[in-house]
Amino acid sequence: SYIVCNALIAEKEGDYAGAMQWHEQLMGIAEKELIDNREPVEYMRTLLSNYLVCAHHCERYDLFAGIIKRIEEQPAPAPRDKAEIFIHTYQYRLLYHLNVPNTTVGEEVVQAIDKGLKKYQALIAPKIEINLRMNICIFLLQRKKFDLLLTALNNAYNLLGRDEKYVRLLRDLKFIELMANTSLGNFDLLDYQLRNIDRWLKQHTLNNTYTDALLSFFKNCQQTGTIKNKSGQLATADCPP
């Protein structure tokens, strides 16, 4: 209890490095104590999940695989437990690939998330699925998988709908879609998209100098039929906007 309290205090204060040290002490004794005292299995899962959050904040991506494996090894008899484990572990698998760009595996994680979301749909809160879908879009954009990205964007759009509370997320998706279509050379679509997003941004008072600069860049791409970077050089498939 003393170690757990210190770990939680460190997390609350934003001292994730300190929390990691407490968690490392905790992991060494927790399993034996939990077994001896017949504590609920959910307790160990919670401790490991908190440890994983700290590892993320401390950028200890080398620890992710081991912690995730231990979380998945914990018994999960109820379907809701299985859904929670799926969400937590695959969110961090995706974050691993987002933060370690040189990894070669990644699309398999996206496919596994799609499969799991269908399997546990009734047990997953919409905001959690939205978070996962947004991260999938960012991952595919980062990896330049533009064809897959367009499908992922449609999945995210379907979740957000026209709900006003999601306008900032919708803005991000609209700009990601512009990047995908520009990178794929779908310049015929850009004219319609640019007029639509320009009007939409003003309608929701989301336009600013930043969005104006981005729109100006994409308008230039649409008008010239090329993708150019700041220095005027043509961008390539390896160097999208």
C-alpha positions, 0 to 999 in steps of 0.5 A: 500500500505504501508503494502504491500510494507513492506511485499514485502521488508521483503520477498525480504530480506529473513525476512519471520517472519517479512513479516508474521507480516505485512501480519497478519496486512494486512489480517485484513483490506484487505477484507473490503478495497477490497470490498469497493473499488471494487478491482479485486478479483485477488488482494486478491488471490495474497495477500493470496498466498503470505501469504501462502508462508511466512507461509511455510518459517516460518514453520507455518503449522498450518495456511495452512488449513485456508489460503488455504480455503480462497484462494479457497473461492475467485471467479475464473470465468476463467478456467486459474484462476481455474487452478492456484488456483488448482496448488497453493493450492495442492502444499502446501497441499502436502508440509504440509504432507511432513513437518508434517510426522505424518499426516494420510491423504495424499494419497487422496491429491496425487489422487486429484493432479492426477485428477486435472493435467488431468483436467487442463493439457492444462493450466499448464506449464510443469515445474509446473507439474514436480515440483508436480510430483517430490514432489509426489515421495518424499511424497510416498518414505517418507510414504513407499508406494513403489508400488504407488511410482513406478507408480509415478516415471513412470509419472515423467519419462514421463515428463522429457524424455531425456531432458538434462536440467533435468539430475539432476532431472533424477538422483534423480528419478533413486536413488528413484527408486533404493530405491523403488525396494530395499525396495520391494525386487526386487533384480532381477531388481537391477543388470540391474538398477545398471549397467545402472545408473553407466554408465549413471552417468559417461556419464553425469559427475554426479558421485561423492563420494556420488553417489559412496557410494549409489551405493556401498550400493545398490550393496551390497543389490543386491549381498546379497539379503538383506537390511542391515543398517550401523550397519549390522542389517537387515532393515525392511519394517518400516526402508527402506534404 
